[in-house]
Structures are given as structure tokens and as C-alpha cells.
């Protein structure tokens, strides 16, 4: 079978979200309908906020440094959001020639502002080539950050009284 038409290949690679979820919606409510690549991992907004010392934008910047520098839909980050860390090499983009491979299938999702989508190839790298292991490692990371956040909140002084 021949290669899929260019418009099918463009659609398959172009409109799946990765990177930070930016939103003006108050709170952390799932209101953003989009698609992610099959095998992606979504870091919860609470994890992102804690990573940024309760600052979601700082946490999103840190997550972008840790898991890739792309913005929404693979767009580059704004100059102010870049770090002095060297940018990792971009993954080789390959167009589907038919069939289904991890990361090529769009999965419809509803996301919340402040979350961060990690591409499946990065999840697979985290797992040493095993995407399921990468998901387990990221699950453990989220649980660890949640535990750290709870301990931080326990140690905080109560609000000052007049």
C-alpha cells in the first residue's frame, strides 16, 4: 500500500497537543477539549503548581525544561519562558505510511489549565525504551510530588491575624 496523502499525514501529526496547557479558566476544571498522542502522559495541575512553589507558570516552565521545550501543539515557547539549559534535539518526525504505532493515534481528551502533556516518545525514554515502565515511573513521580506537597502544607504557619 502506498503512502497516505499529505493532508492525512499532516492531520495525524499537526493537531495533537503536547506541552503546557495554558488557560484563563479559573480553578483547575477540565474544560479544554483536544487530542493527545496515544501513550502521552498528563501531569496533573497540582503537581505542576507544586513544582513551581505554588506558581503554575513557574511549574509549567520547569516541566517544559524537564520533559521538552515545546509549547502547545509543538509550538516554540515564548522567549521569556526559555531557560539557559541547552535544548534537547528534536525527535525525528516520521509520517505514518499506514497501520498504527504508539504516538500516531490521536486520543480525544478533556484537559485542565495548568496540566502538562508529555509526548509518548519522552515517556518511552523515561522508561528506558518501555512506555509502560515510563508511565509507572511518572505515576511514582506524581505520587512523590503529592506527598512532598502535603508535607510542605503541614509545615506552613497559619495565616496571620490582625
Protein Blocks (a to p, Z undefined) as FASTA:
>chain_A
ZZddfklmmmmmmmccedjdddfbecjddfbdcdddehiacddfklmmmmnnopaklmmm
mmmmmnopbdeehiacdfklpcfbdcdddddddddeedjdehjaccdddddehiacddfk
lmmmmnnopaklmmmmmmmmmmmmmmmmmmmmmmpccdddZZ
